[in-house]
Amino acid sequence: MARLMDAEKNAALFSCAYHGCCQRVSMVWQAVIFQFPSIVWHTACFYIGVNSGSYSSIFRMAAGHAESVDAISQNLANCSTPGYRKVEVSHKVFSTLLGEAANASTSQKDGAAFDPMTVNFAQGSVQPTERPLDFALRGSGFFVVSKDGKDYYTRKGDFSLDPNGALLNSEGLEVQGEDGPIRLPSDTVLNELTVNDDGTLLAGGQNLGKLNIATFQDNSQLLRAGTTLFQAPQGVQPTSGDPGAKVSGRALEQSNTSVCEEMADLIKTVRAYEACQKMIQNDDDKTGKMIQQMG
């Protein structure tokens, strides 16, 4: 009997201590909740998953719009750069994004993965320059330039000569012909230099070589290696001699961007980004009020 009474006494003491501890913890958490409702709620969303789908979707949309602003900035900065190719951000429709957010375990940091930046390889306008070493491509294809044994591909054809007669692009890379780097004889009269549609260089009736024009089955596989330079990934090989590619002399292909279109896109993108910010702020305010009312 004495042992039973001792057990009941110990149980009662433990219960009082337990409930007292719980009460103190509850008071601490209430203080934290009232001081930092946003932090507590976001933490709960992260660990419990409450409304994580809506938060994740909003953050991804905001990340996608930020990526769009970056792309538009690049396009505006290079609107007068010959051979520049417009970069774009491919947004997914909201229903697809929301469905993926509900089923995926990714975080808001993955916005770039949902909105990849791509290159628009559309033809730019060709403007005459009357400069003998300016060349423009019409149709598909790229000029081939090289440095340290690596080939790069570009549509920017404002070339020049070094003291040894080597044809170089504006960044100092050697322009490649079908038989190796293009080198013009020292006695070449540049005012007599002409080029055929297939890239054959002629001066004074003499064949000076043929520009190597590379084409790819899928230009979207190319990797950006500079403002106007591209590089083929491993396993992707170019082809030469595409009849659809024609070379024009004393002319340059302009950037395929439009300042007016980029400015209009910038305004729309900034407004959409601000809307995402307001959605996050409104949701955060409602969450804080709800937690205060529950307390």
KAKA-V995683 format. One line per field, one symbol per residue. ss: DSSP state (~ for helix, > for strand, _ for the rest). psi: psi as a letter, one per 40 degrees, with the letter a starting at -180 (. if undefined). A space follows every 50 residues. Layout:
ss->???
psi->???
This chain:
ss->_~~~~~~~~~~~~~~~~~~~~~~~~~~~~~~~~~~_~~~~~~~~~~~~__ _~~~~~~~~~~~~~~~~~~~~~~~~~~_________>>>____~~~~~~~ ~~~____~~~~~~~__>>>______>>>_____>>>>>___>>>>>>__> >>>>___>_>>____>>>_____>>>>__>>_>______~~~_>>____> >>>__>>>>>>_>>>___~~~_>>____>>>_______>>_____>>>>_ >>>_____~~~~~~~~~~~~~~~~~~~~~~~~~~~~~~~~~~~~_
psi->dddddddddddddddddddddddddddddddddddgddddddddddddeh eddddddddddddddddddddddddddfdehheihhiihhiiiddddddd ddeieiaeeedddegihihhfihiihhieehdehiihhaiiiihiihfeh hihiehfgiiiideehhiaeeeihhhadfaihhhidehhdeehihideeh hihfehheihhhhiiidhdeeihheadeiiihihehhiiifheehhhhif iihiifihdddddddddddddddddddddddddddddddddddd.
